[in-house]
């Protein structure tokens, strides 16, 4: 994990040099912050910077700290001056000329560095659930029978699924079709949610094929689907960055029981890989301005649209063909379904 994180941090740090002239510290930033377990680099940066994702451009690397992007509980973050410019420094001490300077710290390497974002909030979504195209859903084998005439199946039960005719894949996931994602303007189907139920081992290929449940997170029923389990490398080096071109989308779903959306909720956007939405993209959330009647206008029927208002920030952490999952990083007002997201200005 740390190797991936370090690599991403160093690359992104270099890429942010072009943003240096737009970095803005808050008008009244915190003077220092003592890192505690549970902190994230995003939260810490938000105490000092107007745009937290731009923190690498003002992070002060120095010879005393092997890698300044790794921060541990107990470290102290402050604003310091480096060649007359404000920077963020870690574990400093006052120098003879009265300026705060970085210094060496002794780290407990048994301790895990804090993450850029709260990984625990998105880890369940990194592998499952999935979003399938209509073709993928239509072509996925379905479960036609359960061992022993059962109505539901759990770990250890055999399943019989139609049309798995070869042994190319050893493991299959079972899933149940969930939400159908549609574009709010065109009503075009963008994808189908696949709710993960468990993992199965293929015993005998055929029509029907025989599988055995080896992992179960929910009960399996007749009619549920299976698809090959293609393992992806676990990604834990998410690093926010602004898209290089204008991107626009809308929030079309949220993974929670109610529709009020707040910080660290996972939302679904109506744009994906086909629209260049990539892992790590930072997007501003806009509340669309209301259209109101102007009773004072010369035309008594005149309608006026109020300006759109920026109310939060999301980060794309997983993209499918035509939709993306994003994590709400900040919210200054209530975020709702159909709110806009776009490249930060």
Residue pairs with C-beta under 8 A, 6 or more apart in sequence:
1 236
1 237
2 70
2 112
2 113
4 235
4 236
4 237
5 69
5 70
5 113
5 115
5 116
5 236
5 237
6 67
6 69
6 70
7 237
8 237
8 238
8 239
9 56
9 67
9 69
9 116
9 237
9 239
10 69
12 56
12 239
12 241
13 56
13 57
13 59
13 61
13 69
15 241
16 54
16 56
16 57
16 241
17 57
19 54
19 57
19 242
20 57
20 58
22 54
23 49
23 51
23 54
23 57
23 58
24 49
24 50
24 51
25 48
25 49
25 50
25 58
25 79
25 86
26 47
26 48
26 49
26 50
29 47
29 48
29 49
29 79
30 47
30 48
31 78
31 79
32 76
32 77
32 78
33 44
33 47
33 48
33 76
33 77
33 78
34 74
34 75
34 76
34 77
35 44
35 71
35 72
35 73
35 74
35 75
35 76
35 77
35 114
36 73
37 73
37 114
39 73
39 114
40 114
40 115
40 116
40 117
40 118
41 55
41 71
41 114
41 115
41 116
41 117
42 52
42 53
42 116
42 117
42 240
42 329
43 52
44 71
44 77
44 114
45 52
45 53
45 54
45 55
45 88
46 52
46 330
48 55
48 77
48 79
48 88
49 55
49 58
51 344
52 240
52 329
52 330
53 240
53 241
53 242
53 282
53 313
53 315
55 88
56 69
58 86
58 87
58 88
59 68
59 69
59 87
59 88
60 68
60 80
60 82
60 87
60 88
60 89
60 102
61 68
62 68
62 89
62 102
64 102
64 103
64 104
64 105
65 90
65 91
65 102
65 104
65 105
68 90
70 113
71 77
71 90
71 113
71 114
72 107
72 108
72 111
72 112
72 113
72 114
73 111
73 114
75 90
75 91
75 105
76 90
76 91
76 92
77 88
77 89
77 90
78 88
78 89
78 92
78 100
79 86
79 87
79 88
79 89
80 86
80 87
80 88
80 89
80 92
80 99
80 100
80 101
80 102
81 87
81 99
81 100
82 89
89 100
89 101
89 102
90 102
90 105
91 102
91 103
91 104
91 105
92 100
92 101
92 102
92 103
93 100
93 101
93 103
94 100
94 101
95 101
115 236
116 238
116 239
116 240
117 238
117 240
117 315
117 327
117 329
118 264
118 327
119 236
119 238
121 264
121 266
121 327
122 238
122 266
122 317
122 318
122 325
122 327
125 255
125 266
125 317
125 318
125 325
126 234
126 235
126 317
126 318
127 196
127 232
128 173
128 175
128 194
128 196
129 175
129 178
129 193
129 194
129 195
129 196
130 175
130 193
130 194
130 196
130 320
131 181
131 191
131 192
131 193
131 194
131 320
131 321
131 323
132 140
132 191
132 192
132 194
132 227
133 191
133 192
133 321
133 322
134 189
134 192
136 227
137 177
137 192
137 194
137 225
140 225
140 226
140 227
141 161
141 162
141 163
141 164
141 209
141 225
141 226
141 227
142 161
142 162
142 223
142 224
142 225
142 226
143 159
143 160
143 161
143 174
143 220
143 221
143 222
143 223
143 224
143 225
143 226
144 160
144 161
144 162
144 208
144 222
145 159
145 160
145 208
145 222
146 152
146 153
146 157
146 158
146 159
146 160
146 220
146 221
146 222
147 153
147 157
147 158
147 159
147 160
148 157
150 157
151 221
151 222
152 219
152 220
152 221
153 159
153 213
153 219
153 220
153 221
154 213
154 216
154 219
154 220
155 198
155 213
155 214
155 215
155 216
156 212
156 213
157 212
157 213
157 220
158 203
158 210
158 211
158 212
158 213
159 174
159 200
159 210
159 211
159 212
159 213
159 220
159 226
160 208
160 209
160 210
160 211
161 172
161 208
161 209
161 211
161 226
162 207
162 208
162 209
163 207
163 208
163 209
164 172
164 202
164 205
164 206
164 207
164 208
164 209
164 211
164 226
165 205
165 206
165 207
165 209
166 205
167 202
167 205
168 228
169 202
169 228
169 229
169 230
170 201
170 202
171 199
171 200
171 201
171 202
171 214
171 228
171 229
172 199
172 200
172 202
172 211
172 226
172 227
172 228
172 229
173 196
173 197
173 198
173 199
173 200
173 226
173 227
173 228
173 229
174 196
174 197
174 198
174 199
174 200
174 213
174 220
174 224
174 225
174 226
175 194
175 195
175 196
175 197
175 224
175 225
175 226
175 227
176 194
176 195
176 197
176 218
176 221
176 224
176 225
177 192
177 193
177 194
177 195
177 225
178 192
178 193
178 194
178 195
179 192
179 193
179 253
180 189
180 191
180 192
180 193
181 189
181 190
181 191
181 192
181 193
181 252
181 253
181 268
181 270
181 322
181 323
182 188
182 189
182 190
182 252
183 190
183 252
183 270
184 250
184 252
184 270
184 338
190 252
190 270
190 272
190 322
190 323
191 272
191 320
191 321
191 322
191 323
194 225
194 227
195 218
196 217
196 218
197 216
197 217
197 218
197 219
197 220
197 224
198 213
198 214
198 215
198 216
198 217
198 218
198 220
199 213
199 214
199 215
199 229
200 211
200 212
200 213
200 214
200 226
201 211
201 212
201 214
202 209
202 210
202 211
203 209
203 210
203 211
203 212
204 210
211 226
213 220
235 279
238 279
238 280
238 315
238 317
239 280
240 280
240 281
240 282
240 315
240 329
241 280
241 281
241 282
242 281
242 282
242 343
242 344
243 276
243 278
243 281
243 282
243 283
243 343
245 276
245 343
246 342
246 343
247 271
247 275
247 276
247 277
247 281
247 283
247 341
247 342
247 343
248 271
248 340
248 341
248 342
248 343
249 269
249 270
249 271
249 275
249 277
249 283
249 324
249 340
249 341
249 342
250 269
250 270
250 338
250 339
250 340
250 341
251 261
251 267
251 268
251 269
251 285
251 335
251 336
251 337
251 338
251 339
251 341
252 268
252 269
252 270
252 323
252 337
252 338
253 267
253 268
253 337
254 261
254 265
254 266
254 267
254 268
254 337
255 265
255 266
255 267
255 268
256 265
259 336
259 337
260 334
260 335
260 336
261 267
261 328
261 331
261 334
261 335
261 336
261 337
262 328
262 331
262 334
262 335
263 312
263 328
263 329
263 330
263 331
264 327
264 328
264 329
265 327
265 328
266 325
266 326
266 327
266 328
267 314
267 325
267 326
267 327
267 328
267 335
268 323
268 324
268 325
268 326
269 277
269 314
269 316
269 323
269 324
269 325
269 326
269 341
270 322
270 323
271 277
271 322
271 323
271 324
272 319
272 320
272 321
272 322
272 323
272 324
273 319
273 320
273 321
273 322
274 321
274 322
275 322
277 316
277 319
277 324
278 316
278 319
279 316
279 317
279 318
279 319
280 315
280 316
280 317
281 315
281 316
282 313
282 314
282 315
282 329
282 344
283 313
283 314
283 315
283 316
283 326
283 341
283 342
283 343
283 344
284 310
284 312
284 313
284 341
284 342
284 343
284 344
284 345
285 310
285 311
285 312
285 313
285 314
285 328
285 331
285 335
285 339
285 340
285 341
286 308
286 309
286 310
286 311
286 339
286 340
286 341
286 342
287 308
287 309
287 310
287 311
287 333
287 335
287 336
287 339
288 308
288 338
288 339
288 340
289 305
289 306
289 307
289 308
289 309
290 305
290 306
291 303
291 304
291 305
291 306
292 303
292 304
292 305
292 306
293 301
293 302
293 303
293 304
294 302
294 303
294 304
297 304
308 340
309 333
310 332
311 331
311 332
311 333
311 334
311 335
311 339
312 328
312 329
312 330
312 331
312 332
312 333
312 335
313 328
313 329
313 330
313 344
314 326
314 327
314 328
314 329
314 341
315 326
315 327
315 329
316 324
316 325
316 326
317 325
317 326
317 327
318 324
318 325
319 325
326 341
328 335
